[in-house]
Amino acid sequence: AGEDSVAACEDRCRVHVRGTLRTVTLRPRGGVPALEAELYDGSGAITIIWLGRRRIVGIDPGVSIAVEGRVGVHDGQRVIFNPRYQLLP
C-alpha cells in the first residue's frame, strides 16, 4: 500500500520501498563513517547509506525493512542517503 518497487525507482524521486537487507557493511566515505546496506525487494536492489553511523541496532542482513527517502545515483549505483526507516516483523 503506497509502496514503490525498487525496479521502478527513478533518480531524484522520493520513494517508499520495502524489502530485505542482503548485506550490511561499514564503509567510510570521505573520512566519515557510513553504514551501507543493500535492500532487495524481488524486483531489484538499491543501496541504503546512513552517513555518520557505524552501527544501527536492528540493521542486520536478513532483516525486513521499509525505507523512505530520495533516490540518487552515486558511483553509478542507485542509493538512498539517510532514509527514514522502519524495521518490519
TORPA-4810 file (N, C-alpha, C, O; in nm, 3 decimals):
<nodes>
NODE_1_0.084_-0.119_0.000_0.000_0.000_0.000_0.088_0.124_0.000_0.155_0.153_0.099_A
NODE_2_0.088_0.198_-0.112_0.165_0.320_-0.120_0.314_0.298_-0.131_0.393_0.389_-0.105_G
NODE_3_0.355_0.176_-0.170_0.497_0.147_-0.179_0.539_0.132_-0.324_0.460_0.090_-0.409_E
NODE_4_0.665_0.166_-0.350_0.723_0.157_-0.483_0.806_0.029_-0.494_0.853_-0.023_-0.393_D
NODE_5_0.823_-0.021_-0.615_0.915_-0.133_-0.634_1.052_-0.073_-0.662_1.063_0.036_-0.720_S
NODE_6_1.156_-0.142_-0.622_1.292_-0.093_-0.644_1.319_-0.074_-0.792_1.384_0.022_-0.832_V
NODE_7_1.270_-0.165_-0.875_1.293_-0.156_-1.020_1.232_-0.029_-1.079_1.283_0.023_-1.179_A
NODE_8_1.125_0.022_-1.020_1.057_0.141_-1.073_1.111_0.272_-1.015_1.069_0.379_-1.058_A
NODE_9_1.202_0.266_-0.921_1.257_0.387_-0.857_1.338_0.468_-0.958_1.430_0.416_-1.021_C
NODE_10_1.303_0.593_-0.972_1.374_0.682_-1.064_1.461_0.780_-0.987_1.432_0.815_-0.873_E
NODE_11_1.568_0.825_-1.053_1.661_0.920_-0.994_1.589_1.048_-0.952_1.506_1.101_-1.026_D
NODE_12_1.621_1.096_-0.833_1.570_1.220_-0.774_1.424_1.214_-0.731_1.365_1.317_-0.697_R
NODE_13_1.365_1.098_-0.732_1.226_1.084_-0.688_1.222_1.037_-0.543_1.307_0.960_-0.498_C
NODE_14_1.122_1.083_-0.471_1.101_1.038_-0.334_1.025_0.906_-0.340_0.923_0.896_-0.409_R
NODE_15_1.075_0.805_-0.269_1.016_0.672_-0.277_0.995_0.613_-0.138_1.056_0.655_-0.040_V
NODE_16_0.908_0.514_-0.134_0.885_0.434_-0.013_0.894_0.289_-0.058_0.805_0.240_-0.127_H
NODE_17_1.002_0.220_-0.019_1.023_0.081_-0.061_1.037_-0.009_0.061_1.074_0.035_0.169_V
NODE_18_1.006_-0.135_0.040_1.021_-0.234_0.148_1.085_-0.357_0.089_1.061_-0.392_-0.027_R
NODE_19_1.169_-0.421_0.171_1.237_-0.541_0.124_1.322_-0.600_0.234_1.300_-0.574_0.353_G
NODE_20_1.419_-0.680_0.193_1.508_-0.749_0.286_1.650_-0.699_0.266_1.695_-0.680_0.152_T
NODE_21_1.721_-0.678_0.375_1.861_-0.637_0.365_1.946_-0.759_0.332_1.947_-0.857_0.407_L
NODE_22_2.018_-0.752_0.221_2.106_-0.862_0.181_2.241_-0.851_0.250_2.292_-0.950_0.304_R
NODE_23_2.298_-0.732_0.249_2.429_-0.710_0.310_2.427_-0.582_0.392_2.350_-0.490_0.363_T
NODE_24_2.511_-0.576_0.494_2.530_-0.455_0.573_2.680_-0.443_0.597_2.742_-0.535_0.651_V
NODE_25_2.739_-0.330_0.558_2.883_-0.310_0.573_2.913_-0.169_0.621_2.837_-0.076_0.597_T
NODE_26_3.026_-0.155_0.690_3.076_-0.025_0.730_3.178_0.017_0.626_3.280_-0.050_0.608_L
NODE_27_3.152_0.129_0.558_3.240_0.174_0.451_3.256_0.326_0.463_3.168_0.401_0.421_R
NODE_28_3.368_0.372_0.521_3.388_0.516_0.536_3.383_0.591_0.403_3.433_0.541_0.302_P
NODE_29_3.324_0.709_0.404_3.315_0.795_0.285_3.370_0.932_0.322_3.312_1.002_0.405_R
NODE_30_3.480_0.969_0.262_3.539_1.100_0.287_3.579_1.120_0.433_3.566_1.230_0.486_G
NODE_31_3.626_1.014_0.498_3.668_1.025_0.637_3.555_1.017_0.738_3.578_1.027_0.858_G
NODE_32_3.433_1.000_0.689_3.316_0.990_0.777_3.265_0.846_0.774_3.254_0.788_0.666_V
NODE_33_3.233_0.788_0.890_3.179_0.652_0.886_3.045_0.650_0.811_2.967_0.745_0.818_P
NODE_34_3.022_0.540_0.740_2.897_0.525_0.666_2.855_0.379_0.671_2.931_0.289_0.634_A
NODE_35_2.733_0.355_0.717_2.678_0.222_0.721_2.600_0.201_0.592_2.506_0.275_0.563_L
NODE_36_2.639_0.100_0.514_2.575_0.071_0.385_2.501_-0.061_0.393_2.550_-0.158_0.451_E
NODE_37_2.382_-0.064_0.334_2.304_-0.187_0.328_2.243_-0.200_0.188_2.205_-0.100_0.127_A
NODE_38_2.236_-0.322_0.140_2.171_-0.348_0.012_2.031_-0.399_0.039_2.014_-0.504_0.102_E
NODE_39_1.930_-0.326_-0.008_1.791_-0.365_0.009_1.741_-0.430_-0.119_1.756_-0.374_-0.228_L
NODE_40_1.683_-0.548_-0.106_1.630_-0.623_-0.220_1.482_-0.649_-0.198_1.440_-0.693_-0.091_Y
NODE_41_1.401_-0.621_-0.303_1.256_-0.640_-0.288_1.196_-0.740_-0.385_1.074_-0.751_-0.396_D
NODE_42_1.279_-0.813_-0.456_1.228_-0.910_-0.555_1.233_-0.855_-0.696_1.241_-0.931_-0.792_G
NODE_43_1.227_-0.722_-0.711_1.234_-0.661_-0.844_1.372_-0.604_-0.872_1.407_-0.578_-0.988_S
NODE_44_1.452_-0.584_-0.768_1.585_-0.527_-0.784_1.642_-0.488_-0.648_1.580_-0.511_-0.544_G
NODE_45_1.761_-0.430_-0.652_1.829_-0.391_-0.528_1.867_-0.244_-0.534_1.890_-0.188_-0.642_A
NODE_46_1.873_-0.181_-0.417_1.915_-0.042_-0.405_2.001_-0.032_-0.279_1.977_-0.102_-0.180_I
NODE_47_2.101_0.056_-0.283_2.190_0.073_-0.169_2.136_0.181_-0.077_2.099_0.290_-0.121_T
NODE_48_2.132_0.149_0.051_2.088_0.243_0.154_2.213_0.283_0.232_2.289_0.197_0.274_I
NODE_49_2.234_0.415_0.251_2.355_0.463_0.320_2.316_0.558_0.432_2.246_0.657_0.410_I
NODE_50_2.362_0.525_0.553_2.346_0.614_0.667_2.482_0.676_0.696_2.572_0.608_0.744_W
NODE_51_2.496_0.804_0.668_2.623_0.873_0.691_2.640_0.903_0.840_2.543_0.934_0.910_L
NODE_52_2.765_0.892_0.888_2.794_0.923_1.027_2.757_0.814_1.125_2.761_0.836_1.246_G
NODE_53_2.722_0.697_1.076_2.681_0.586_1.162_2.775_0.467_1.142_2.807_0.431_1.029_R
NODE_54_2.816_0.408_1.252_2.897_0.286_1.246_2.810_0.163_1.264_2.843_0.055_1.216_R
NODE_55_2.700_0.180_1.333_2.609_0.069_1.362_2.472_0.126_1.394_2.461_0.234_1.454_R
NODE_56_2.368_0.055_1.355_2.231_0.089_1.393_2.169_-0.041_1.445_2.167_-0.142_1.374_I
NODE_57_2.121_-0.038_1.566_2.061_-0.157_1.626_1.946_-0.207_1.538_1.857_-0.130_1.501_V
NODE_58_1.948_-0.335_1.505_1.843_-0.395_1.424_1.873_-0.398_1.276_1.807_-0.472_1.202_G
NODE_59_1.970_-0.320_1.229_2.006_-0.320_1.088_2.110_-0.429_1.066_2.229_-0.408_1.090_I
NODE_60_2.064_-0.544_1.022_2.147_-0.662_1.002_2.102_-0.735_0.875_1.987_-0.718_0.833_D
NODE_61_2.190_-0.815_0.814_2.148_-0.892_0.696_2.030_-0.983_0.730_2.024_-1.043_0.838_P
NODE_62_1.935_-0.992_0.636_1.818_-1.077_0.654_1.699_-1.008_0.717_1.591_-1.067_0.725_G
NODE_63_1.716_-0.885_0.761_1.608_-0.811_0.827_1.514_-0.751_0.721_1.560_-0.700_0.619_V
NODE_64_1.384_-0.757_0.747_1.286_-0.690_0.661_1.272_-0.546_0.708_1.264_-0.519_0.828_S
NODE_65_1.268_-0.454_0.611_1.269_-0.311_0.644_1.190_-0.233_0.540_1.181_-0.273_0.424_I
NODE_66_1.132_-0.123_0.582_1.069_-0.026_0.491_1.149_0.102_0.504_1.179_0.146_0.615_A
NODE_67_1.183_0.164_0.391_1.259_0.290_0.394_1.189_0.393_0.306_1.120_0.360_0.210_V
NODE_68_1.210_0.519_0.344_1.154_0.630_0.268_1.262_0.736_0.251_1.326_0.777_0.348_E
NODE_69_1.282_0.779_0.128_1.384_0.881_0.101_1.390_0.914_-0.046_1.307_0.869_-0.125_G
NODE_70_1.491_0.993_-0.083_1.508_1.036_-0.221_1.617_0.953_-0.288_1.727_0.937_-0.233_R
NODE_71_1.587_0.902_-0.405_1.682_0.819_-0.480_1.783_0.910_-0.549_1.748_1.013_-0.607_V
NODE_72_1.908_0.870_-0.542_2.015_0.939_-0.612_2.104_0.836_-0.679_2.084_0.716_-0.663_G
NODE_73_2.202_0.883_-0.754_2.300_0.794_-0.816_2.436_0.836_-0.765_2.474_0.953_-0.775_V
NODE_74_2.511_0.740_-0.711_2.645_0.767_-0.658_2.736_0.655_-0.707_2.708_0.537_-0.684_H
NODE_75_2.845_0.691_-0.773_2.938_0.593_-0.829_2.866_0.492_-0.919_2.900_0.373_-0.919_D
NODE_76_2.767_0.538_-0.994_2.698_0.453_-1.090_2.593_0.360_-1.032_2.538_0.277_-1.105_G
NODE_77_2.563_0.371_-0.903_2.459_0.286_-0.845_2.352_0.370_-0.778_2.380_0.480_-0.729_Q
NODE_78_2.230_0.318_-0.776_2.120_0.391_-0.713_2.132_0.379_-0.561_2.155_0.271_-0.507_R
NODE_79_2.116_0.493_-0.494_2.130_0.496_-0.348_2.021_0.584_-0.286_1.962_0.670_-0.352_V
NODE_80_1.997_0.560_-0.158_1.916_0.649_-0.076_2.000_0.681_0.046_2.038_0.592_0.121_I
NODE_81_2.030_0.809_0.065_2.110_0.853_0.179_2.019_0.888_0.297_1.917_0.954_0.280_F
NODE_82_2.057_0.843_0.416_1.991_0.876_0.543_1.838_0.869_0.535_1.770_0.966_0.565_N
NODE_83_1.785_0.752_0.496_1.639_0.743_0.483_1.571_0.730_0.620_1.633_0.694_0.720_P
NODE_84_1.443_0.761_0.620_1.359_0.721_0.734_1.341_0.571_0.717_1.331_0.522_0.604_R
NODE_85_1.337_0.498_0.825_1.322_0.353_0.812_1.238_0.297_0.923_1.223_0.357_1.030_Y
NODE_86_1.182_0.180_0.896_1.103_0.107_0.996_1.135_-0.041_0.982_1.122_-0.098_0.873_Q
NODE_87_1.178_-0.103_1.091_1.202_-0.246_1.091_1.067_-0.317_1.089_0.975_-0.277_1.160_L
NODE_88_1.056_-0.421_1.008_0.930_-0.492_0.993_0.938_-0.629_1.060_1.045_-0.689_1.067_L
NODE_89_0.825_-0.678_1.109_0.826_-0.810_1.174_0.848_-0.922_1.074_0.852_-1.039_1.113_P
</nodes>
